[in-house]
Amino acid sequence: MAAALKRLGLTRIQRSAFIGPYSSSIVSDIKNVARKIIDPQTDNVQIYPLTPASYRLRVVIGHEFSETQEMGWGYVV
């Protein structure tokens, strides 16, 4: 799943968390890829939309990836 999310243009921010800009087509692509890859009996993919305000309220402990510093909105997978 990680490789597929990277191919879709998402940036890994933790071992199993990715962030990227929002578009309905990318979210649809993520859903389609996830349905093909994961085992719904044991796995799940959660997509959280972020507004600029909610992104600014995030708490980062430790080094923040530079690619995400410029992003003011988007989604986390």
mmCIF file of the N, C-alpha and C atoms, coordinates in Angstrom:
data_MODEL
# 
_entry.id   MODEL 
# 
loop_
_atom_site.group_PDB 
_atom_site.id 
_atom_site.type_symbol 
_atom_site.label_atom_id 
_atom_site.label_alt_id 
_atom_site.label_comp_id 
_atom_site.label_asym_id 
_atom_site.label_entity_id 
_atom_site.label_seq_id 
_atom_site.pdbx_PDB_ins_code 
_atom_site.Cartn_x 
_atom_site.Cartn_y 
_atom_site.Cartn_z 
_atom_site.occupancy 
_atom_site.B_iso_or_equiv 
_atom_site.pdbx_formal_charge 
_atom_site.auth_seq_id 
_atom_site.auth_comp_id 
_atom_site.auth_asym_id 
_atom_site.auth_atom_id 
_atom_site.pdbx_PDB_model_num 
ATOM 1   N N  . MET A 1 1  ? 0.830   -1.185 0.000  1.00 0.00 ? 1  MET A N  1 
ATOM 2   C CA . MET A 1 1  ? 0.000   0.000  0.000  1.00 0.00 ? 1  MET A CA 1 
ATOM 3   C C  . MET A 1 1  ? 0.872   1.245  0.000  1.00 0.00 ? 1  MET A C  1 
ATOM 4   N N  . ALA A 1 2  ? 1.965   1.217  0.753  1.00 0.00 ? 2  ALA A N  1 
ATOM 5   C CA . ALA A 1 2  ? 2.841   2.382  0.832  1.00 0.00 ? 2  ALA A CA 1 
ATOM 6   C C  . ALA A 1 2  ? 3.374   2.780  -0.542 1.00 0.00 ? 2  ALA A C  1 
ATOM 7   N N  . ALA A 1 3  ? 3.824   1.801  -1.312 1.00 0.00 ? 3  ALA A N  1 
ATOM 8   C CA . ALA A 1 3  ? 4.346   2.093  -2.648 1.00 0.00 ? 3  ALA A CA 1 
ATOM 9   C C  . ALA A 1 3  ? 3.267   2.705  -3.542 1.00 0.00 ? 3  ALA A C  1 
ATOM 10  N N  . ALA A 1 4  ? 2.050   2.208  -3.433 1.00 0.00 ? 4  ALA A N  1 
ATOM 11  C CA . ALA A 1 4  ? 0.942   2.726  -4.240 1.00 0.00 ? 4  ALA A CA 1 
ATOM 12  C C  . ALA A 1 4  ? 0.634   4.168  -3.854 1.00 0.00 ? 4  ALA A C  1 
ATOM 13  N N  . LEU A 1 5  ? 0.640   4.461  -2.563 1.00 0.00 ? 5  LEU A N  1 
ATOM 14  C CA . LEU A 1 5  ? 0.371   5.830  -2.121 1.00 0.00 ? 5  LEU A CA 1 
ATOM 15  C C  . LEU A 1 5  ? 1.460   6.782  -2.596 1.00 0.00 ? 5  LEU A C  1 
ATOM 16  N N  . LYS A 1 6  ? 2.701   6.332  -2.569 1.00 0.00 ? 6  LYS A N  1 
ATOM 17  C CA . LYS A 1 6  ? 3.798   7.164  -3.077 1.00 0.00 ? 6  LYS A CA 1 
ATOM 18  C C  . LYS A 1 6  ? 3.644   7.401  -4.575 1.00 0.00 ? 6  LYS A C  1 
ATOM 19  N N  . ARG A 1 7  ? 3.228   6.380  -5.323 1.00 0.00 ? 7  ARG A N  1 
ATOM 20  C CA . ARG A 1 7  ? 3.003   6.549  -6.767 1.00 0.00 ? 7  ARG A CA 1 
ATOM 21  C C  . ARG A 1 7  ? 1.888   7.549  -7.045 1.00 0.00 ? 7  ARG A C  1 
ATOM 22  N N  . LEU A 1 8  ? 0.940   7.660  -6.117 1.00 0.00 ? 8  LEU A N  1 
ATOM 23  C CA . LEU A 1 8  ? -0.153  8.624  -6.275 1.00 0.00 ? 8  LEU A CA 1 
ATOM 24  C C  . LEU A 1 8  ? 0.255   10.032 -5.857 1.00 0.00 ? 8  LEU A C  1 
ATOM 25  N N  . GLY A 1 9  ? 1.499   10.189 -5.386 1.00 0.00 ? 9  GLY A N  1 
ATOM 26  C CA . GLY A 1 9  ? 2.001   11.516 -5.059 1.00 0.00 ? 9  GLY A CA 1 
ATOM 27  C C  . GLY A 1 9  ? 1.931   11.885 -3.592 1.00 0.00 ? 9  GLY A C  1 
ATOM 28  N N  . LEU A 1 10 ? 1.585   10.943 -2.733 1.00 0.00 ? 10 LEU A N  1 
ATOM 29  C CA . LEU A 1 10 ? 1.538   11.248 -1.308 1.00 0.00 ? 10 LEU A CA 1 
ATOM 30  C C  . LEU A 1 10 ? 2.936   11.177 -0.713 1.00 0.00 ? 10 LEU A C  1 
ATOM 31  N N  . THR A 1 11 ? 3.129   11.889 0.378  1.00 0.00 ? 11 THR A N  1 
ATOM 32  C CA . THR A 1 11 ? 4.397   11.927 1.090  1.00 0.00 ? 11 THR A CA 1 
ATOM 33  C C  . THR A 1 11 ? 4.242   11.189 2.409  1.00 0.00 ? 11 THR A C  1 
ATOM 34  N N  . ARG A 1 12 ? 5.160   10.293 2.681  1.00 0.00 ? 12 ARG A N  1 
ATOM 35  C CA . ARG A 1 12 ? 5.119   9.544  3.941  1.00 0.00 ? 12 ARG A CA 1 
ATOM 36  C C  . ARG A 1 12 ? 5.541   10.478 5.072  1.00 0.00 ? 12 ARG A C  1 
ATOM 37  N N  . ILE A 1 13 ? 4.710   10.558 6.129  1.00 0.00 ? 13 ILE A N  1 
ATOM 38  C CA . ILE A 1 13 ? 5.045   11.390 7.281  1.00 0.00 ? 13 ILE A CA 1 
ATOM 39  C C  . ILE A 1 13 ? 5.313   10.557 8.526  1.00 0.00 ? 13 ILE A C  1 
ATOM 40  N N  . GLN A 1 14 ? 4.884   9.322  8.511  1.00 0.00 ? 14 GLN A N  1 
ATOM 41  C CA . GLN A 1 14 ? 5.200   8.334  9.538  1.00 0.00 ? 14 GLN A CA 1 
ATOM 42  C C  . GLN A 1 14 ? 5.149   6.972  8.868  1.00 0.00 ? 14 GLN A C  1 
ATOM 43  N N  . ARG A 1 15 ? 5.432   5.925  9.621  1.00 0.00 ? 15 ARG A N  1 
ATOM 44  C CA . ARG A 1 15 ? 5.507   4.593  9.014  1.00 0.00 ? 15 ARG A CA 1 
ATOM 45  C C  . ARG A 1 15 ? 4.244   4.228  8.237  1.00 0.00 ? 15 ARG A C  1 
ATOM 46  N N  . SER A 1 16 ? 3.100   4.535  8.782  1.00 0.00 ? 16 SER A N  1 
ATOM 47  C CA . SER A 1 16 ? 1.858   4.186  8.080  1.00 0.00 ? 16 SER A CA 1 
ATOM 48  C C  . SER A 1 16 ? 0.943   5.396  7.914  1.00 0.00 ? 16 SER A C  1 
ATOM 49  N N  . ALA A 1 17 ? 1.530   6.567  7.783  1.00 0.00 ? 17 ALA A N  1 
ATOM 50  C CA . ALA A 1 17 ? 0.744   7.787  7.561  1.00 0.00 ? 17 ALA A CA 1 
ATOM 51  C C  . ALA A 1 17 ? 1.348   8.568  6.401  1.00 0.00 ? 17 ALA A C  1 
ATOM 52  N N  . PHE A 1 18 ? 0.484   9.024  5.525  1.00 0.00 ? 18 PHE A N  1 
ATOM 53  C CA . PHE A 1 18 ? 0.894   9.762  4.345  1.00 0.00 ? 18 PHE A CA 1 
ATOM 54  C C  . PHE A 1 18 ? 0.059   11.030 4.254  1.00 0.00 ? 18 PHE A C  1 
ATOM 55  N N  . ILE A 1 19 ? 0.609   12.048 3.607  1.00 0.00 ? 19 ILE A N  1 
ATOM 56  C CA . ILE A 1 19 ? -0.123  13.295 3.441  1.00 0.00 ? 19 ILE A CA 1 
ATOM 57  C C  . ILE A 1 19 ? 0.016   13.743 1.992  1.00 0.00 ? 19 ILE A C  1 
ATOM 58  N N  . GLY A 1 20 ? -1.013  14.410 1.509  1.00 0.00 ? 20 GLY A N  1 
ATOM 59  C CA . GLY A 1 20 ? -0.974  14.929 0.148  1.00 0.00 ? 20 GLY A CA 1 
ATOM 60  C C  . GLY A 1 20 ? -2.042  15.975 -0.048 1.00 0.00 ? 20 GLY A C  1 
ATOM 61  N N  . PRO A 1 21 ? -1.962  16.706 -1.154 1.00 0.00 ? 21 PRO A N  1 
ATOM 62  C CA . PRO A 1 21 ? -2.973  17.735 -1.439 1.00 0.00 ? 21 PRO A CA 1 
ATOM 63  C C  . PRO A 1 21 ? -4.311  17.085 -1.755 1.00 0.00 ? 21 PRO A C  1 
ATOM 64  N N  . TYR A 1 22 ? -5.379  17.794 -1.469 1.00 0.00 ? 22 TYR A N  1 
ATOM 65  C CA . TYR A 1 22 ? -6.709  17.236 -1.676 1.00 0.00 ? 22 TYR A CA 1 
ATOM 66  C C  . TYR A 1 22 ? -7.172  17.440 -3.117 1.00 0.00 ? 22 TYR A C  1 
ATOM 67  N N  . SER A 1 23 ? -7.699  16.399 -3.665 1.00 0.00 ? 23 SER A N  1 
ATOM 68  C CA . SER A 1 23 ? -8.525  16.480 -4.875 1.00 0.00 ? 23 SER A CA 1 
ATOM 69  C C  . SER A 1 23 ? -9.426  15.254 -4.843 1.00 0.00 ? 23 SER A C  1 
ATOM 70  N N  . SER A 1 24 ? -10.633 15.421 -5.319 1.00 0.00 ? 24 SER A N  1 
ATOM 71  C CA . SER A 1 24 ? -11.571 14.296 -5.280 1.00 0.00 ? 24 SER A CA 1 
ATOM 72  C C  . SER A 1 24 ? -11.070 13.140 -6.141 1.00 0.00 ? 24 SER A C  1 
ATOM 73  N N  . SER A 1 25 ? -10.335 13.428 -7.209 1.00 0.00 ? 25 SER A N  1 
ATOM 74  C CA . SER A 1 25 ? -9.832  12.345 -8.053 1.00 0.00 ? 25 SER A CA 1 
ATOM 75  C C  . SER A 1 25 ? -8.734  11.548 -7.346 1.00 0.00 ? 25 SER A C  1 
ATOM 76  N N  . ILE A 1 26 ? -7.871  12.208 -6.573 1.00 0.00 ? 26 ILE A N  1 
ATOM 77  C CA . ILE A 1 26 ? -6.837  11.480 -5.835 1.00 0.00 ? 26 ILE A CA 1 
ATOM 78  C C  . ILE A 1 26 ? -7.462  10.632 -4.735 1.00 0.00 ? 26 ILE A C  1 
ATOM 79  N N  . VAL A 1 27 ? -8.434  11.185 -4.046 1.00 0.00 ? 27 VAL A N  1 
ATOM 80  C CA . VAL A 1 27 ? -9.117  10.405 -3.002 1.00 0.00 ? 27 VAL A CA 1 
ATOM 81  C C  . VAL A 1 27 ? -9.788  9.188  -3.624 1.00 0.00 ? 27 VAL A C  1 
ATOM 82  N N  . SER A 1 28 ? -10.405 9.367  -4.769 1.00 0.00 ? 28 SER A N  1 
ATOM 83  C CA . SER A 1 28 ? -11.024 8.240  -5.469 1.00 0.00 ? 28 SER A CA 1 
ATOM 84  C C  . SER A 1 28 ? -9.974  7.202  -5.866 1.00 0.00 ? 28 SER A C  1 
ATOM 85  N N  . ASP A 1 29 ? -8.821  7.669  -6.350 1.00 0.00 ? 29 ASP A N  1 
ATOM 86  C CA . ASP A 1 29 ? -7.729  6.752  -6.699 1.00 0.00 ? 29 ASP A CA 1 
ATOM 87  C C  . ASP A 1 29 ? -7.252  5.970  -5.479 1.00 0.00 ? 29 ASP A C  1 
ATOM 88  N N  . ILE A 1 30 ? -7.123  6.648  -4.345 1.00 0.00 ? 30 ILE A N  1 
ATOM 89  C CA . ILE A 1 30 ? -6.688  5.982  -3.115 1.00 0.00 ? 30 ILE A CA 1 
ATOM 90  C C  . ILE A 1 30 ? -7.687  4.890  -2.732 1.00 0.00 ? 30 ILE A C  1 
ATOM 91  N N  . LYS A 1 31 ? -8.969  5.211  -2.786 1.00 0.00 ? 31 LYS A N  1 
ATOM 92  C CA . LYS A 1 31 ? -10.008 4.231  -2.458 1.00 0.00 ? 31 LYS A CA 1 
ATOM 93  C C  . LYS A 1 31 ? -9.926  3.014  -3.379 1.00 0.00 ? 31 LYS A C  1 
ATOM 94  N N  . ASN A 1 32 ? -9.780  3.262  -4.676 1.00 0.00 ? 32 ASN A N  1 
ATOM 95  C CA . ASN A 1 32 ? -9.721  2.166  -5.638 1.00 0.00 ? 32 ASN A CA 1 
ATOM 96  C C  . ASN A 1 32 ? -8.494  1.284  -5.413 1.00 0.00 ? 32 ASN A C  1 
ATOM 97  N N  . VAL A 1 33 ? -7.350  1.902  -5.185 1.00 0.00 ? 33 VAL A N  1 
ATOM 98  C CA . VAL A 1 33 ? -6.119  1.144  -4.949 1.00 0.00 ? 33 VAL A CA 1 
ATOM 99  C C  . VAL A 1 33 ? -6.245  0.347  -3.654 1.00 0.00 ? 33 VAL A C  1 
ATOM 100 N N  . ALA A 1 34 ? -6.755  0.972  -2.607 1.00 0.00 ? 34 ALA A N  1 
ATOM 101 C CA . ALA A 1 34 ? -6.885  0.292  -1.316 1.00 0.00 ? 34 ALA A CA 1 
ATOM 102 C C  . ALA A 1 34 ? -7.786  -0.929 -1.430 1.00 0.00 ? 34 ALA A C  1 
ATOM 103 N N  . ARG A 1 35 ? -8.882  -0.795 -2.149 1.00 0.00 ? 35 ARG A N  1 
ATOM 104 C CA . ARG A 1 35 ? -9.806  -1.931 -2.309 1.00 0.00 ? 35 ARG A CA 1 
ATOM 105 C C  . ARG A 1 35 ? -9.140  -3.120 -3.004 1.00 0.00 ? 35 ARG A C  1 
ATOM 106 N N  . LYS A 1 36 ? -8.177  -2.833 -3.879 1.00 0.00 ? 36 LYS A N  1 
ATOM 107 C CA . LYS A 1 36 ? -7.478  -3.895 -4.598 1.00 0.00 ? 36 LYS A CA 1 
ATOM 108 C C  . LYS A 1 36 ? -6.365  -4.532 -3.764 1.00 0.00 ? 36 LYS A C  1 
ATOM 109 N N  . ILE A 1 37 ? -5.765  -3.742 -2.861 1.00 0.00 ? 37 ILE A N  1 
ATOM 110 C CA . ILE A 1 37 ? -4.564  -4.201 -2.165 1.00 0.00 ? 37 ILE A CA 1 
ATOM 111 C C  . ILE A 1 37 ? -4.843  -4.800 -0.793 1.00 0.00 ? 37 ILE A C  1 
ATOM 112 N N  . ILE A 1 38 ? -5.687  -4.146 -0.008 1.00 0.00 ? 38 ILE A N  1 
ATOM 113 C CA . ILE A 1 38 ? -5.832  -4.577 1.386  1.00 0.00 ? 38 ILE A CA 1 
ATOM 114 C C  . ILE A 1 38 ? -6.775  -5.767 1.523  1.00 0.00 ? 38 ILE A C  1 
ATOM 115 N N  . ASP A 1 39 ? -6.633  -6.452 2.629  1.00 0.00 ? 39 ASP A N  1 
ATOM 116 C CA . ASP A 1 39 ? -7.571  -7.499 3.019  1.00 0.00 ? 39 ASP A CA 1 
ATOM 117 C C  . ASP A 1 39 ? -8.555  -6.846 3.986  1.00 0.00 ? 39 ASP A C  1 
ATOM 118 N N  . PRO A 1 40 ? -9.790  -6.589 3.578  1.00 0.00 ? 40 PRO A N  1 
ATOM 119 C CA . PRO A 1 40 ? -10.731 -5.876 4.435  1.00 0.00 ? 40 PRO A CA 1 
ATOM 120 C C  . PRO A 1 40 ? -11.095 -6.607 5.725  1.00 0.00 ? 40 PRO A C  1 
ATOM 121 N N  . GLN A 1 41 ? -10.746 -7.882 5.810  1.00 0.00 ? 41 GLN A N  1 
ATOM 122 C CA . GLN A 1 41 ? -10.998 -8.637 7.041  1.00 0.00 ? 41 GLN A CA 1 
ATOM 123 C C  . GLN A 1 41 ? -9.971  -8.308 8.124  1.00 0.00 ? 41 GLN A C  1 
ATOM 124 N N  . THR A 1 42 ? -8.789  -7.869 7.712  1.00 0.00 ? 42 THR A N  1 
ATOM 125 C CA . THR A 1 42 ? -7.714  -7.619 8.694  1.00 0.00 ? 42 THR A CA 1 
ATOM 126 C C  . THR A 1 42 ? -7.098  -6.232 8.595  1.00 0.00 ? 42 THR A C  1 
ATOM 127 N N  . ASP A 1 43 ? -7.298  -5.519 7.496  1.00 0.00 ? 43 ASP A N  1 
ATOM 128 C CA . ASP A 1 43 ? -6.658  -4.221 7.267  1.00 0.00 ? 43 ASP A CA 1 
ATOM 129 C C  . ASP A 1 43 ? -7.700  -3.126 7.107  1.00 0.00 ? 43 ASP A C  1 
ATOM 130 N N  . ASN A 1 44 ? -7.239  -1.890 7.236  1.00 0.00 ? 44 ASN A N  1 
ATOM 131 C CA . ASN A 1 44 ? -8.105  -0.766 6.900  1.00 0.00 ? 44 ASN A CA 1 
ATOM 132 C C  . ASN A 1 44 ? -7.264  0.422  6.475  1.00 0.00 ? 44 ASN A C  1 
ATOM 133 N N  . VAL A 1 45 ? -7.862  1.279  5.679  1.00 0.00 ? 45 VAL A N  1 
ATOM 134 C CA . VAL A 1 45 ? -7.261  2.537  5.254  1.00 0.00 ? 45 VAL A CA 1 
ATOM 135 C C  . VAL A 1 45 ? -8.227  3.627  5.668  1.00 0.00 ? 45 VAL A C  1 
ATOM 136 N N  . GLN A 1 46 ? -7.723  4.626  6.342  1.00 0.00 ? 46 GLN A N  1 
ATOM 137 C CA . GLN A 1 46 ? -8.555  5.735  6.781  1.00 0.00 ? 46 GLN A CA 1 
ATOM 138 C C  . GLN A 1 46 ? -8.042  7.010  6.137  1.00 0.00 ? 46 GLN A C  1 
ATOM 139 N N  . ILE A 1 47 ? -8.951  7.817  5.617  1.00 0.00 ? 47 ILE A N  1 
ATOM 140 C CA . ILE A 1 47 ? -8.605  9.073  4.949  1.00 0.00 ? 47 ILE A CA 1 
ATOM 141 C C  . ILE A 1 47 ? -9.215  10.204 5.768  1.00 0.00 ? 47 ILE A C  1 
ATOM 142 N N  . TYR A 1 48 ? -8.357  11.111 6.221  1.00 0.00 ? 48 TYR A N  1 
ATOM 143 C CA . TYR A 1 48 ? -8.802  12.233 7.040  1.00 0.00 ? 48 TYR A CA 1 
ATOM 144 C C  . TYR A 1 48 ? -8.586  13.534 6.279  1.00 0.00 ? 48 TYR A C  1 
ATOM 145 N N  . PRO A 1 49 ? -9.659  14.230 5.899  1.00 0.00 ? 49 PRO A N  1 
ATOM 146 C CA . PRO A 1 49 ? -9.471  15.526 5.247  1.00 0.00 ? 49 PRO A CA 1 
ATOM 147 C C  . PRO A 1 49 ? -8.976  16.562 6.263  1.00 0.00 ? 49 PRO A C  1 
ATOM 148 N N  . LEU A 1 50 ? -8.102  17.436 5.806  1.00 0.00 ? 50 LEU A N  1 
ATOM 149 C CA . LEU A 1 50 ? -7.564  18.491 6.664  1.00 0.00 ? 50 LEU A CA 1 
ATOM 150 C C  . LEU A 1 50 ? -7.879  19.846 6.060  1.00 0.00 ? 50 LEU A C  1 
ATOM 151 N N  . THR A 1 51 ? -8.409  20.724 6.865  1.00 0.00 ? 51 THR A N  1 
ATOM 152 C CA . THR A 1 51 ? -8.572  22.114 6.446  1.00 0.00 ? 51 THR A CA 1 
ATOM 153 C C  . THR A 1 51 ? -7.270  22.845 6.779  1.00 0.00 ? 51 THR A C  1 
ATOM 154 N N  . PRO A 1 52 ? -7.049  24.037 6.213  1.00 0.00 ? 52 PRO A N  1 
ATOM 155 C CA . PRO A 1 52 ? -5.856  24.796 6.599  1.00 0.00 ? 52 PRO A CA 1 
ATOM 156 C C  . PRO A 1 52 ? -5.796  25.017 8.111  1.00 0.00 ? 52 PRO A C  1 
ATOM 157 N N  . ALA A 1 53 ? -6.941  25.276 8.730  1.00 0.00 ? 53 ALA A N  1 
ATOM 158 C CA . ALA A 1 53 ? -6.960  25.516 10.177 1.00 0.00 ? 53 ALA A CA 1 
ATOM 159 C C  . ALA A 1 53 ? -6.577  24.269 10.963 1.00 0.00 ? 53 ALA A C  1 
ATOM 160 N N  . SER A 1 54 ? -7.103  23.109 10.560 1.00 0.00 ? 54 SER A N  1 
ATOM 161 C CA . SER A 1 54 ? -6.766  21.888 11.296 1.00 0.00 ? 54 SER A CA 1 
ATOM 162 C C  . SER A 1 54 ? -5.308  21.500 11.074 1.00 0.00 ? 54 SER A C  1 
ATOM 163 N N  . TYR A 1 55 ? -4.774  21.767 9.889  1.00 0.00 ? 55 TYR A N  1 
ATOM 164 C CA . TYR A 1 55 ? -3.365  21.467 9.625  1.00 0.00 ? 55 TYR A CA 1 
ATOM 165 C C  . TYR A 1 55 ? -2.462  22.324 10.514 1.00 0.00 ? 55 TYR A C  1 
ATOM 166 N N  . ARG A 1 56 ? -2.806  23.591 10.680 1.00 0.00 ? 56 ARG A N  1 
ATOM 167 C CA . ARG A 1 56 ? -2.003  24.481 11.540 1.00 0.00 ? 56 ARG A CA 1 
ATOM 168 C C  . ARG A 1 56 ? -2.042  24.056 13.000 1.00 0.00 ? 56 ARG A C  1 
ATOM 169 N N  . LEU A 1 57 ? -3.090  23.351 13.421 1.00 0.00 ? 57 LEU A N  1 
ATOM 170 C CA . LEU A 1 57 ? -3.217  22.911 14.810 1.00 0.00 ? 57 LEU A CA 1 
ATOM 171 C C  . LEU A 1 57 ? -2.476  21.611 15.106 1.00 0.00 ? 57 LEU A C  1 
ATOM 172 N N  . ARG A 1 58 ? -1.884  20.996 14.099 1.00 0.00 ? 58 ARG A N  1 
ATOM 173 C CA . ARG A 1 58 ? -1.177  19.738 14.328 1.00 0.00 ? 58 ARG A CA 1 
ATOM 174 C C  . ARG A 1 58 ? 0.000   19.964 15.271 1.00 0.00 ? 58 ARG A C  1 
ATOM 175 N N  . VAL A 1 59 ? 0.385   18.920 15.945 1.00 0.00 ? 59 VAL A N  1 
ATOM 176 C CA . VAL A 1 59 ? 1.528   18.952 16.857 1.00 0.00 ? 59 VAL A CA 1 
ATOM 177 C C  . VAL A 1 59 ? 2.575   18.016 16.292 1.00 0.00 ? 59 VAL A C  1 
ATOM 178 N N  . VAL A 1 60 ? 3.774   18.527 16.058 1.00 0.00 ? 60 VAL A N  1 
ATOM 179 C CA . VAL A 1 60 ? 4.879   17.734 15.539 1.00 0.00 ? 60 VAL A CA 1 
ATOM 180 C C  . VAL A 1 60 ? 5.928   17.629 16.627 1.00 0.00 ? 60 VAL A C  1 
ATOM 181 N N  . ILE A 1 61 ? 6.279   16.427 16.991 1.00 0.00 ? 61 ILE A N  1 
ATOM 182 C CA . ILE A 1 61 ? 7.331   16.191 17.975 1.00 0.00 ? 61 ILE A CA 1 
ATOM 183 C C  . ILE A 1 61 ? 8.484   15.560 17.221 1.00 0.00 ? 61 ILE A C  1 
ATOM 184 N N  . GLY A 1 62 ? 9.610   16.215 17.192 1.00 0.00 ? 62 GLY A N  1 
ATOM 185 C CA . GLY A 1 62 ? 10.746  15.732 16.421 1.00 0.00 ? 62 GLY A CA 1 
ATOM 186 C C  . GLY A 1 62 ? 10.810  16.419 15.075 1.00 0.00 ? 62 GLY A C  1 
ATOM 187 N N  . HIS A 1 63 ? 11.662  15.891 14.221 1.00 0.00 ? 63 HIS A N  1 
ATOM 188 C CA . HIS A 1 63 ? 11.917  16.488 12.908 1.00 0.00 ? 63 HIS A CA 1 
ATOM 189 C C  . HIS A 1 63 ? 10.721  16.340 11.988 1.00 0.00 ? 63 HIS A C  1 
ATOM 190 N N  . GLU A 1 64 ? 10.316  17.443 11.370 1.00 0.00 ? 64 GLU A N  1 
ATOM 191 C CA . GLU A 1 64 ? 9.215   17.406 10.410 1.00 0.00 ? 64 GLU A CA 1 
ATOM 192 C C  . GLU A 1 64 ? 9.791   17.258 9.015  1.00 0.00 ? 64 GLU A C  1 
ATOM 193 N N  . PHE A 1 65 ? 9.157   16.408 8.199  1.00 0.00 ? 65 PHE A N  1 
ATOM 194 C CA . PHE A 1 65 ? 9.603   16.246 6.830  1.00 0.00 ? 65 PHE A CA 1 
ATOM 195 C C  . PHE A 1 65 ? 9.447   17.562 6.087  1.00 0.00 ? 65 PHE A C  1 
ATOM 196 N N  . SER A 1 66 ? 10.447  17.970 5.345  1.00 0.00 ? 66 SER A N  1 
ATOM 197 C CA . SER A 1 66 ? 10.432  19.270 4.679  1.00 0.00 ? 66 SER A CA 1 
ATOM 198 C C  . SER A 1 66 ? 9.340   19.379 3.628  1.00 0.00 ? 66 SER A C  1 
ATOM 199 N N  . GLU A 1 67 ? 8.973   18.272 2.959  1.00 0.00 ? 67 GLU A N  1 
ATOM 200 C CA . GLU A 1 67 ? 7.939   18.352 1.928  1.00 0.00 ? 67 GLU A CA 1 
ATOM 201 C C  . GLU A 1 67 ? 6.595   18.790 2.492  1.00 0.00 ? 67 GLU A C  1 
ATOM 202 N N  . THR A 1 68 ? 6.327   18.496 3.755  1.00 0.00 ? 68 THR A N  1 
ATOM 203 C CA . THR A 1 68 ? 5.025   18.825 4.325  1.00 0.00 ? 68 THR A CA 1 
ATOM 204 C C  . THR A 1 68 ? 5.005   20.214 4.936  1.00 0.00 ? 68 THR A C  1 
ATOM 205 N N  . GLN A 1 69 ? 6.128   20.856 5.085  1.00 0.00 ? 69 GLN A N  1 
ATOM 206 C CA . GLN A 1 69 ? 6.156   22.160 5.728  1.00 0.00 ? 69 GLN A CA 1 
ATOM 207 C C  . GLN A 1 69 ? 5.425   23.220 4.913  1.00 0.00 ? 69 GLN A C  1 
ATOM 208 N N  . GLU A 1 70 ? 5.420   23.072 3.592  1.00 0.00 ? 70 GLU A N  1 
ATOM 209 C CA . GLU A 1 70 ? 4.765   24.056 2.738  1.00 0.00 ? 70 GLU A CA 1 
ATOM 210 C C  . GLU A 1 70 ? 3.280   23.781 2.560  1.00 0.00 ? 70 GLU A C  1 
ATOM 211 N N  . MET A 1 71 ? 2.826   22.610 2.908  1.00 0.00 ? 71 MET A N  1 
ATOM 212 C CA . MET A 1 71 ? 1.447   22.237 2.683  1.00 0.00 ? 71 MET A CA 1 
ATOM 213 C C  . MET A 1 71 ? 0.547   22.836 3.765  1.00 0.00 ? 71 MET A C  1 
ATOM 214 N N  . GLY A 1 72 ? -0.511  23.502 3.356  1.00 0.00 ? 72 GLY A N  1 
ATOM 215 C CA . GLY A 1 72 ? -1.405  24.094 4.319  1.00 0.00 ? 72 GLY A CA 1 
ATOM 216 C C  . GLY A 1 72 ? -2.736  23.399 4.416  1.00 0.00 ? 72 GLY A C  1 
ATOM 217 N N  . TRP A 1 73 ? -2.960  22.402 3.601  1.00 0.00 ? 73 TRP A N  1 
ATOM 218 C CA . TRP A 1 73 ? -4.225  21.686 3.607  1.00 0.00 ? 73 TRP A CA 1 
ATOM 219 C C  . TRP A 1 73 ? -4.024  20.384 2.861  1.00 0.00 ? 73 TRP A C  1 
ATOM 220 N N  . GLY A 1 74 ? -4.988  19.527 2.913  1.00 0.00 ? 74 GLY A N  1 
ATOM 221 C CA . GLY A 1 74 ? -4.865  18.271 2.189  1.00 0.00 ? 74 GLY A CA 1 
ATOM 222 C C  . GLY A 1 74 ? -5.566  17.160 2.933  1.00 0.00 ? 74 GLY A C  1 
ATOM 223 N N  . TYR A 1 75 ? -4.917  16.022 2.974  1.00 0.00 ? 75 TYR A N  1 
ATOM 224 C CA . TYR A 1 75 ? -5.494  14.884 3.656  1.00 0.00 ? 75 TYR A CA 1 
ATOM 225 C C  . TYR A 1 75 ? -4.382  13.994 4.182  1.00 0.00 ? 75 TYR A C  1 
ATOM 226 N N  . VAL A 1 76 ? -4.729  13.204 5.167  1.00 0.00 ? 76 VAL A N  1 
ATOM 227 C CA . VAL A 1 76 ? -3.802  12.223 5.717  1.00 0.00 ? 76 VAL A CA 1 
ATOM 228 C C  . VAL A 1 76 ? -4.405  10.858 5.500  1.00 0.00 ? 76 VAL A C  1 
ATOM 229 N N  . VAL A 1 77 ? -3.582  9.916  5.056  1.00 0.00 ? 77 VAL A N  1 
ATOM 230 C CA . VAL A 1 77 ? -4.024  8.536  4.842  1.00 0.00 ? 77 VAL A CA 1 
ATOM 231 C C  . VAL A 1 77 ? -3.229  7.658  5.783  1.00 0.00 ? 77 VAL A C  1 
# 
